[in-house]
Amino acid sequence: MNYPGYSQYVYSGPVKEFDKIISNNWSSSTIAPSEKKARCNLAYQFKKQYNRAPTAKISLPGEIKRIG
């Protein structure tokens, strides 16, 4: 799909919950207008996939790559 102003972002790397690494190599992708929004989308995907609370502090310390 083509969304004007949006790019595809891919993440493959560690995931932290409250500054503790809980996954060494998690991968996913999203479509977003900015890297900041992509990071939020990916954190949300991780929470849904691993049944974390919506208030859990999930961070993705690795690099997010923009595909297009």
Order of alpha helices (4+ residues) and beta strands (2+ residues): beta-beta-alpha-beta-beta
